[in-house]
Amino acid sequence: MASESDRLLEMYRKMVTIRTFDQRAVEEFHAGNIPGVVHAYIGEEAVAVGVCSALRREDRITSTHRGHGHTIAKGADIRLMMSELFGRSNGYCHGKGGSMHIADFSVGMLGANGIVGAGMPLATGAALAAQLEGGDRVAVSFFGDGASNEGAFHGSMNLASVWKLPVIFVCENNGWASGNSAAATLSVEDVSVRATSYNIPGFTVDGTDVLAVYEAAQQAIQRARDGQGPTLLECKTYRWRGHSESRGNPPDPRPQSEIDLGPAHDPIATFAAQLTARGIATADQFRQINDETAAAVDEAIVFAKASPLPKPEDALLHVFAP
Ligand SMILES: Cc1ncc(C[n+]2csc(CCOP(=O)(O)OP(=O)(O)O)c2C)c(N)n1
């Protein structure tokens, strides 16, 4: 079994992998090498890694349009992810899905999703499946503050509560839904208070502190495994980039002072400081992990670029279920 230090350093490595993957994806997108759209997860790494580190491989998650972080945290292969972003036939969806349609059932990642809020009923269904299967698997749904205003959020939470389903609803509250601020569009300050309406526990944690997220997730997961039903866990976080990297977007409406809050609450720097204070790692060890991660992401890009594009005659292949 891995030691406590190994486990924490693995969490650090995952966070750096997500950061580096998305920084490089943003660069490649603006160089014109990635078609479609990319929603960067930069700044939100502690949420995906805090929650997924408390899960087992066989637990299931559903993700969002901003899904690279969840997918990496759950253990997907970054080479196949990068190939999918580049639209190559070696990608997770044979290059036909792109950034917002990556799934890897082998690690319990049921899919990113271009439809805001659509992952919540899917995770609720996965939790129902887990309940029917017996055992103690759980499901997690990641979604944004904007999605918590959707009907899918309320329907899923209600049913999950009534049937005591083993699902954890993880709201990544980055304060914005595309160009709309949470302040202008949410009826509440903390999304977690909405749990009261569904008679389930709701918590708000600092989503830039991976250990705080991990501990809260662990409690919610244990509750679900014990058959006590769902939890709503809100993680307050910051989105460093604009809503998406798509070309021709309107300018970011956020004031610069607000954009600056992200790097001022850098979850990776925070975690590195915590690990250093606990004597778990030195600057050299962090540097080594950062270098190894950069090399792995570079290699994923080389792999993607060397992979073939899908053939026109295969356009209808893998599109319909057999
Ligand atoms: C059902 C639906 N409505 C609207 C959109 C357009 N849209 C894409 S992302 C987004 C904002 C989502 O905000 P949030 O849920 O807070 O997630 P974040 O982007 O902040 O991670 C919107 C409105 C969509 N894709 N699907």
The ligand as an SDF file (V2000), in Angstrom:
LIG
                    3D

 26 27  0  0  0  0  0  0  0  0999 V2000
  -28.3540   23.5040  -21.3870 C   0  0  0  0  0  0  0  0  0  0  0  0
  -27.3010   24.4880  -21.8110 C   0  0  0  0  0  0  0  0  0  0  0  0
  -27.5220   25.8070  -21.6690 N   0  0  0  0  0  0  0  0  0  0  0  0
  -26.5790   26.7030  -22.0370 C   0  0  0  0  0  0  0  0  0  0  0  0
  -25.3890   26.2930  -22.5810 C   0  0  0  0  0  0  0  0  0  0  0  0
  -24.2960   27.3020  -22.9740 C   0  0  0  0  0  0  0  0  0  0  0  0
  -23.2760   27.3130  -21.9250 N   0  0  0  0  0  0  0  0  0  0  0  0
  -22.1540   26.5780  -22.0650 C   0  0  0  0  0  0  0  0  0  0  0  0
  -21.1670   26.6770  -20.7340 S   0  0  0  0  0  0  0  0  0  0  0  0
  -22.2170   27.7340  -19.9510 C   0  0  0  0  0  0  0  0  0  0  0  0
  -21.9100   28.2770  -18.5740 C   0  0  0  0  0  0  0  0  0  0  0  0
  -21.8940   27.2050  -17.5380 C   0  0  0  0  0  0  0  0  0  0  0  0
  -21.5240   27.7590  -16.3040 O   0  0  0  0  0  0  0  0  0  0  0  0
  -21.2320   26.8560  -15.0600 P   0  0  0  0  0  0  0  0  0  0  0  0
  -22.2510   25.7600  -14.9690 O   0  0  0  0  0  0  0  0  0  0  0  0
  -21.1150   27.7430  -13.8700 O   0  0  0  0  0  0  0  0  0  0  0  0
  -19.8380   26.1610  -15.3930 O   0  0  0  0  0  0  0  0  0  0  0  0
  -18.4020   26.8400  -15.6380 P   0  0  0  0  0  0  0  0  0  0  0  0
  -18.3490   27.2000  -17.0990 O   0  0  0  0  0  0  0  0  0  0  0  0
  -18.2910   28.0310  -14.7600 O   0  0  0  0  0  0  0  0  0  0  0  0
  -17.4240   25.7690  -15.3050 O   0  0  0  0  0  0  0  0  0  0  0  0
  -23.3310   27.9890  -20.7400 C   0  0  0  0  0  0  0  0  0  0  0  0
  -24.4490   28.8640  -20.3400 C   0  0  0  0  0  0  0  0  0  0  0  0
  -25.1940   24.9040  -22.7390 C   0  0  0  0  0  0  0  0  0  0  0  0
  -24.0610   24.4180  -23.2410 N   0  0  0  0  0  0  0  0  0  0  0  0
  -26.1550   24.0280  -22.3140 N   0  0  0  0  0  0  0  0  0  0  0  0
  1  2  1  0
  2  3  1  0
  2 26  2  0
  3  4  2  0
  4  5  1  0
  5  6  1  0
  5 24  2  0
  6  7  1  0
  7  8  2  0
  7 22  1  0
  8  9  1  0
  9 10  1  0
 10 11  1  0
 10 22  2  0
 11 12  1  0
 12 13  1  0
 13 14  1  0
 14 15  2  0
 14 16  1  0
 14 17  1  0
 17 18  1  0
 18 19  2  0
 18 20  1  0
 18 21  1  0
 22 23  1  0
 24 25  1  0
 24 26  1  0
M  CHG  1   7   1
M  END
$$$$
